[in-house]
Amino acid sequence: MRLVRLRLQNFRQHLDTTLEFERGLTGIIGPNGAGKSTILEAIIWALFGAHAARGGSDTIRALRAPARAPVRVELEFELAGHRYRVLRGLTTAELYLDGADAPVANSVRAVTEMVGRRLGMTRDEFAHTYFTGQKELALMQNLSAPDRGKFLSRVLGYERLRLAQHAAEERRKALTAELVGVRSALPDADALTRELAEARAARDRAAAEVTAAEAAVTAATTAHEAIAPRWAAVQAARETRERIARAIAGVEGELVGQAAASARLATEQAAAVEAVGALAPLRPRLDALPDVRARTEAQRTLRDGATRRRAIDEQRALLEADATALRAEQARLAAAAAAEVALTPQLEAAREALAEVEREVERLRTGWVRDRQDVDAQLRALRAQYLEVRDQRDRIVALGDASPCPTCTRPLGSHLADVVQVLESQMAALESNGTYFRQRAAELEPMPAALATQEAARRSQGEGLAALERARVEAQGAARQHRGVAQELATKTALLATLEGERRLLPEGYDAAGHELLEAELAALLQLERDAARLVARAERLPALEREAEGLEAGRRELEARREAWRAEATALQLPADGDATLQAAYEAARLEVLEAQQRAAAARLARETAAAEVDRATAALEASEVQRAHAARLEAERRLHEELVRVYGDLRTDLNAAMRPELSEIASGLISDLTDARYTELDLDDKYRIQLLEEGVPKPVISGGEEDLAFLVLRLAVSQMIADRAGQRFSLLVLDEVFGSLDDVRRQAVVSLLRSMEDRFEQVIVITHIDGVKDGLDRVITVGVDPRTGAARVATSTRGTADAEAFDGLAALAAVPS
């Protein structure tokens, strides 16, 4: 893996920083808190996401970043012949391959997973492989020998074997518990076999009983079928006799009905003959009915005309009174309606004057409200800033020299007083501004005099306009009433003319007394007409009644003949000689025998089915028992397999840990020999992971603190080499973070020379340090400082021997400004 380019936007101390990485030995130099380690954190964050950064998302955003400014890290790197570009924000991520315009992954999870697959490492493996820091070396130095072995095993990934062994052991325990449960639930196989044999024997006995019962059913059915025809003949004769008796009773009932009908016909025939005699004297009187009806209708028409004439006269009187009143109202409303025309221009002028005053009121009120809101907003903002600065000062004072810097989070140390003084100056300025704005708020509290004057003018104009509008509404109402009165007057005048024309057309000459006599005569003749109609209807039915009487007589004779025939058939009917009772007893006995035999057969079949079900149950139980035994066998095999896995994982961990020490010793020996110019030819780890240096082949019993630091640095580089070899990646990148702190100047230069001499092994080496003295041995130097004006990190790049050395030294001086 080789880094190409890194850009940080609003990431911790870096508002907008771009770094170009080249091959060779590069140093990132600057004071503590300037943002050097933040560069390494940004690289890991770009590759592996939020869980790779210190703190949460709210701590990643730069404190001085503009509102809504995005947090973004862009990283370009080369890996296995391809160039990758990662763009990652707080909630977004994209991964581009070989300069393509479209991303190959475009979500936080997808980018993180694809980067992990391409690198072949997890976040921890990546950090342990390519990054080596002073804290990690100090940790190894302070660990006991056994803990040092565990640390190296965990860094090299051997801890996964312990986790796998633990998982296999947990599975073995679960299988053992499940196996105990399955075996405890297994039934006795011999008992199940005995149950199956007993069930089969019961099924055979039930089958024999079914055969015997079915034979008994056949015999009883044969005996029943022998007597059934004789009993059927007796039943048929009895049913025929009962049918004949019912038929005779029905005929006799019909004869009774016909006798009643004949009596009714005789009565109706007598009434018809009487009606024929009563019709003769009525006909001369009915001849005068048409003349009386015509004269009565004429009188009725004259009566209706007289009644309508009286109604018209009454309606005309009412209409003429209404017309007189409407004419008076019309004259009164005409003057009031004329005032509407004069009020219109006055209203327009009043509305325009009111609108002008309202615009001036709105302008004055808007300015007043805006000034008050501005003052309130300034007061709230100043109050919030004052509380924030005061809390920050109180926290810093409470923590003392150990308080973190508000800009870079490093301890303030000797700069505590300066920072507190700056914060108190800010508080004093905020208090002064607050006093001014409170006075301004008090000035703006009452309504301005100009606004009050305009408000009074608006009320006066509004009242005058309201009075004009009321007068106009009254005039408009009078005009509408005037039009309504005119329309109503025209309607009533037209109705009077219509009624007068209708009255002239009404007939005259009505005689009330003569009309009353005619009505009485007509009523008597109409009643006589109705009586004659009833008599005619009776007389006209006489022929029909005679024919109906003849039909009833013929029906009576036919019914009597049928009754005699049924009686003859009943006399000729013969019943069996042995009688009904004896034959019925024999038939019932045979039928009951058949039913009992069928019940015994059904009970036998039910017993056979129950026995068969018991056989099936016993068979299923035996088969289920075999399935459970097979399951127990499989569980036992899997339990033994996981038991073997637990042993194999343990042996493998032991073998790997045993092989780890010689391999680490071999790689570290080559590095220590190069670093010390073959003074120390070998670095050995004993079985307790204690470090031993060999000077010209001779073990050195005591080593100095600097030599021990150098030994742990070499050992850590050897671990990174082993991790990279196992991941299948070329170990082309190495990042060292503050590893010079405990080395003297000679050892520092020796480490730099060693790293330069190992270019064939480490294509790209990045050294992060606050020690300025090592820069002369580096190919490129990236200086990180703090801009005193903005508090943000500033970066400058210099190549050894270039013409911009003076500018580089100037930025280095800027970097020395405390944060």
Stockholm file with secondary structure:
# STOCKHOLM 1.0

chainA/1-819         MRLVRLRLQNFRQHLDTTLEFERGLTGIIGPNGAGKSTILEAIIWALFGAHAARGGSDTIRALRAPARAPVRVELEFELAGHRYRVLRGLTTAELYLDGADAPVANSVRAVTEMVGRRLGMTRDEFAHTYFTGQKELALMQNLSAPDRGKFLSRVLGYERLRLAQHAAEERRKALTAELVGVRSALPDADALTRELAEARAARDRAAAEVTAAEAAVTAATTAHEAIAPRWAAVQAARETRERIARAIAGVEGELVGQAAASARLATEQAAAVEAVGALAPLRPRLDALPDVRARTEAQRTLRDGATRRRAIDEQRALLEADATALRAEQARLAAAAAAEVALTPQLEAAREALAEVEREVERLRTGWVRDRQDVDAQLRALRAQYLEVRDQRDRIVALGDASPCPTCTRPLGSHLADVVQVLESQMAALESNGTYFRQRAAELEPMPAALATQEAARRSQGEGLAALERARVEAQGAARQHRGVAQELATKTALLATLEGERRLLPEGYDAAGHELLEAELAALLQLERDAARLVARAERLPALEREAEGLEAGRRELEARREAWRAEATALQLPADGDATLQAAYEAARLEVLEAQQRAAAARLARETAAAEVDRATAALEASEVQRAHAARLEAERRLHEELVRVYGDLRTDLNAAMRPELSEIASGLISDLTDARYTELDLDDKYRIQLLEEGVPKPVISGGEEDLAFLVLRLAVSQMIADRAGQRFSLLVLDEVFGSLDDVRRQAVVSLLRSMEDRFEQVIVITHIDGVKDGLDRVITVGVDPRTGAARVATSTRGTADAEAFDGLAALAAVPS
#=GR chainA/1-819 SS CEEEEEEEEEETTEEEEEEECCSEEEEEECCTTSSHHHHHHHHHHHHHCGGGSSSCHHHHBCTTCCTTCCCEEEEEEEETTEEEEEEEESSCEEEEETTCSSCSBCSHHHHHHHHHHHHTCCHHHHHHHHEEEHHHHHHHHHSCHHHHHHHHHHHTTTHHHHHHHHHHHHHHHHHHHHHHHHHHTCCCHHHHHHHHHHHHHHHHHHHHHHHHHHHHHHHHHHHHHHHHHHHHHHHHHHHHHHHHHHHHHHHHHHHHHHHHHHHHHHHHHHHHHHHHHHHGGGHHHHTTHHHHHHHHHHHHHHHHHHHHHHHHHHHHHHHHHHHHHHHHHHHHHHHHHHHHHHHHHHHHHHHHHHHHHHHHHHHHHHHHHHHHHHHHHHHHHHHHHHHHHHHHHHHHHHHGGGCBCTTTCSBCGGGHHHHHHHHHHHHHHHHHHHHHHHHHHHHTSSCCHHHHHHHHHHHHHHHHHHHHHHHHHHHHHHHHHHHHHHHHHHHHHHHHHHHHHHHHTSCCCCCHHHHHHHHHHHHHHHHHHHHHHHHHHHHHTHHHHHHHHHHHHHHHHHHHHHHHHHHHHHHHCCCCTTCHHHHHHHHHHHHHHHHHHHHHHHHHHHHHHHHHHHHHHHHHHHHHHHHHHHHHHHHHHHHHHHHHHHHHHHHHHHHHHHHHHHHHHHHHHHHHHHHTTTSEEEEEECTTCCEEEEETTEECSCCCHHHHHHHHHHHHHHHHHHHHHHHTCCCCEEEEESCCTTSCHHHHHHHHHHHHHTTTTCSEEEEEESCGGGGGGCSEEEEEEECTTTCCEEEEEEETTCTTHHHHHHHHHHHTSCC
#=GC SS_cons         CEEEEEEEEEETTEEEEEEECCSEEEEEECCTTSSHHHHHHHHHHHHHCGGGSSSCHHHHBCTTCCTTCCCEEEEEEEETTEEEEEEEESSCEEEEETTCSSCSBCSHHHHHHHHHHHHTCCHHHHHHHHEEEHHHHHHHHHSCHHHHHHHHHHHTTTHHHHHHHHHHHHHHHHHHHHHHHHHHTCCCHHHHHHHHHHHHHHHHHHHHHHHHHHHHHHHHHHHHHHHHHHHHHHHHHHHHHHHHHHHHHHHHHHHHHHHHHHHHHHHHHHHHHHHHHHHGGGHHHHTTHHHHHHHHHHHHHHHHHHHHHHHHHHHHHHHHHHHHHHHHHHHHHHHHHHHHHHHHHHHHHHHHHHHHHHHHHHHHHHHHHHHHHHHHHHHHHHHHHHHHHHHHHHHHHHHGGGCBCTTTCSBCGGGHHHHHHHHHHHHHHHHHHHHHHHHHHHHTSSCCHHHHHHHHHHHHHHHHHHHHHHHHHHHHHHHHHHHHHHHHHHHHHHHHHHHHHHHHTSCCCCCHHHHHHHHHHHHHHHHHHHHHHHHHHHHHTHHHHHHHHHHHHHHHHHHHHHHHHHHHHHHHCCCCTTCHHHHHHHHHHHHHHHHHHHHHHHHHHHHHHHHHHHHHHHHHHHHHHHHHHHHHHHHHHHHHHHHHHHHHHHHHHHHHHHHHHHHHHHHHHHHHHHHTTTSEEEEEECTTCCEEEEETTEECSCCCHHHHHHHHHHHHHHHHHHHHHHHTCCCCEEEEESCCTTSCHHHHHHHHHHHHHTTTTCSEEEEEESCGGGGGGCSEEEEEEECTTTCCEEEEEEETTCTTHHHHHHHHHHHTSCC
//
